[in-house]
Amino acid sequence: MDRIFNLVEVDKGILLGRTEETIKETYNFNTRKGGLSIQFHFVMAGPVVFSILKGTYKLPVQENESLFFFNPKNLIPINVSIQPGMKMLSVLFSLDALHDIIDDESIDFTFLNPGNSKKKLYEKRPLSINEILIVKELFNKKIRNKFDKLFVKAKIMEFLSYYFNTPEEKKERCEGLEDEKVVEKIKKAKQIMIDQINEPPTVEELSAMVDLPINLFKKSFKAFYGAPVYKYLLNYKLDLARQLLLSGQYSVKEIAYQMGYSAPTHFVVAFKNKFGVTPKKYIKNSSI
């Protein structure tokens, strides 16, 4: 039987789980298996359905959404149903492990505040572009030795710093997103950009295409995706370019033109600015 979901101990009290191979049939597992009370679940291709209290409550989590769950007494099991074509990454913590790895007063662990520390809590929300990039790195990282585990641990800490940002930042993220119609228009605009990635519309054209005032469009897009429109697009393009490089199916020149760069040199500069190395050096390092 194919391995479906495998939990790896990154450090004491920290487990990383992910779908490992092509799923041929529906697979169900219980998050209580890890025995840890703080859980993050990230859906990379979905939806994935979380079922609580033997199916009393069902919570579908869509692609590029996360589900945070805090169960201080570890009493409620959550059943997860993963079907063919779905991808998911999970990070599970013990309370002690979370305290051990984070010593930063700027990070607001609201769920541990007095009055909350004994309550069962969950939060479902979309991932920002920075969080998506980290989740993808964790999903693709092979864990072969202690140095790989250190890398994974560092990436988990980086994710936590984005997820539990300051109250002011959290407030900014939510402004303008109470209207579901606005959210749908923002999602539509993102899809238009991706579909036309080699020659995307201007911000003004996008706002007109989804029928939103320009100021509301820019503000809502940044709040929902965690980055301004073209910053989001740049990060998306470079992350996609990196995946294409690793596939070995395209040359640097071909990828540059696919991503809409007028010259390969412009692509090389942008890639190096983001990842610290040129595309060719990145390929070489990845094959070691």
N, C-alpha and C positions, 0 to 999 in steps of 0.2 A: 504493500500500500504506500502511495506517495506521502512524503512528509507534507503536512499542511501548515501547521502552526507550531513553531519551535521557540521555547523560552530559553534564553541564554543569560547566565549570571554575569553581569558586567562588573559588579562589586557587591560587597555584602549589603543586602537589602535593596539591590537595584537589578531588575530583570528587564531584558529587551526581548520582545517577541515580534515575529513577522511571518506573513505567509511566505513559504519557501519555494514552492514549485507550482506548476500549472494545476489549478484545481479542476478536477473532473466531475466532482459531485458535491452537493451541499455538505458542509462540514460544520459541526456545532462543538463549541467548547465552553468551558466554564471559567470565568476570570478568577474565580476563587482558588483555582489550582495553584496560582503563584503565592497565595497566602499573604498578599501585601495589600495595605489599605488605601494607598494613593495610586490612582490609575489614570493614565492618559492613553487614549486610543485615537489613532489617526487613520482616516480612510483616504487612500490614494486612488482607488477605483471602486466605485460602489453602486448603490448604497449597501451598507452593512447594517443588519438589524440587531439591536441589543434588546434582550428580553429580560425583564425584572419580575421577581416574585412569580416564577413559573408561568410567565406569559400574561400576567395581569396588566403590565405596562410594556408596550413595545415602542422602541425609539429607533427609527431609521436615521442613520448618519450618512450624509451624502459625500461625494468626492470632494476632497480638499476641505473637509470639516473635521473638527476634533470633538471628542467627548472626554471631559474630565470628570472623574468620580472619586469622592472621598467617603470612605466607610470606616470610621474610627474603630469600630469593634469587629470589623470584617465578618459580619453575620449574613449580609444579603448577597447571595450568589447572582452573578449576571451571566446569562447565557448569550452567546454570540453566534449568529448564523452567517456563515460565509459561503457564498455561492460561486460557481465558475465565473471567471473574469474579474473577480474582486481582489483588491490588494489592501492590506491593513498592516500598520505598525503599532505596537503597544509598548509603553514604558510603565513599569510598576515599581513603586517605592514603598519601603517601610517608613514610618514617621521618623525614626532615628536617622535613617539614611538621608532623608531630605534635610534635616537639621545639620548633618555632618558636612554635606557638600555645599550648602549655601550659607554664607556668612556675609550677607549684604543687606543693610537696613533699608535700602532704597526699593527692594523688592517687596511688594505688598502681598503677603500670604493671608488674604482675608479669611479664608476658610479656617485658619488657625487662631483667629482672634477670639477673645473671651466671649462665650455665648455661642460660638460656632464650632469650637474644637470637639464637641461631642455629638454634633449633628451630621447626618448623612446628607451629602451635597452632590449635585452634579451640574455640569454646565456644557451645553453644546453650542459651538460657534464656528464660523469660518476661520480658516487659517490665513494669516497674512502672507505676503510673498516671502518674507524672511523666514517665517516658520515653515513654509512649504519647502524651501530650499534645504533647510536643516533636516526635515523629515526625510526628504529624498536621499540625502547623504547617509543618514542612519540606515535607511532601508537597503541601500546598495553596498554598504560597507561590509566587507568580509572580516569576521572576527577570528583571527588565527593565533594571536598571542597576547601577552599582557599590554603591549604597546598599542595594539588595536583597541583593546578595552579602554585604555587611557584616552584615546581619541574619541571613542564613543561617549565616554563620561563627560569629556569637555564639551562635546556637541549637545549633550543633554542639558548641561548647565547653561549653555548659550540659549537653548530653546526656552528654558525657564525664565531667563532674563527678559525675553520678548513677551512671553505669555503673562507673567505676573509683573506688568509694568506699573508705573505710578498711577494713583487715582486720577490725576489730571489727564494723563495719556488715555486712560480707559474712557474717561468722559468724552474726549475728543473723538475716539473711535466710534462712539454710539450716536453722536449728533448727526441728525439728518437721515438716520436709518430706521426710524420708527415706521415710516410708510413703506409697506411691502412693495408697492408699485415702483418706488424709487429704487429699491434693491434689485428688482427684476430688470429695470432699465440699465442699471450699472452692470449687471451680469451680461446683459445683451451687448453692451458696449465693449466689454472685455472680449467676448467671443468674436465680435467684428474685427477687433485688432488682431486677434490670433489668426482668424481666417485670412486676413490680408497682411500677414506679418512682413512680407517683403516690400510692401508699399502701403503702410497703414494710413488711415485718415488723420487729419489734424485733430487736436482736442476740440476745436470749434466745430469741425465737421461731425465728430462723434457725438457731441452734445446735441447737435441738431438732429442727427439720425435717430437718437433715442428720445428726442423731445423733452430735454431737460435744460433749464437755464444754465449757462456756462459756469457760473459761480457755484451753484448747487451741484452740478455735475462733478466739478473738480474736487469739491469738498467731500462729497459723498463717496466718490471713487477712492480717495485717499483713506477715508475712515474705514471703508469696507475691506480694501485689499492691503492696507498698511503702507502704501507708497503712492506718490503722484502718478498720473497716467503714464507718462513716458518713462519714468523710473521703473515702474512695474513692467512695462513692455521690454525695456532693456534687460532687466534681470531675467525675464521669461525667455527672451531670445538667446541670451548667453547660456542659460541653463540647458535649453534645448540644444544649442550648438555643442555643448559639452557632451550630451548624450549621443548626438550624432557622431562626434569624434570617436567616442568609445565603441560605437557600433562597428567602426572600421569600413563602412560602406561608402564613405564620401571623403574627398580630399578637402583640405582646408579651404581651397579656392571655391569649391562647389558649395560648401557650407556657408561661406561668406556671402555668396550671391543669394542663396536660399533665405538667409536672414535679412536680406535687403541692403547690404552694404555695397556702396558704389565701387569699392576697391578692397581686395583682400587685406591690404595693409591696415585699413581702418578697423577691420574686424580683429586683426591680431592685436592692435593697440587696446581696443575695448576689452578683449578677452584677458590680456595680461593685467590690465587695471583691476579687473574683478578677481581673477584667480591667482595672480602673482607670477604666472609663467605664460609663455607663448603656447599656442595650441599644439605645436609639434612637441614641445618639451612636456606638455601635459600628457600627451599620448605615450611618450617614452616613459615617463614616471609611472603611469598607470599599468604598464606592461611588466614592470619589475616585480 
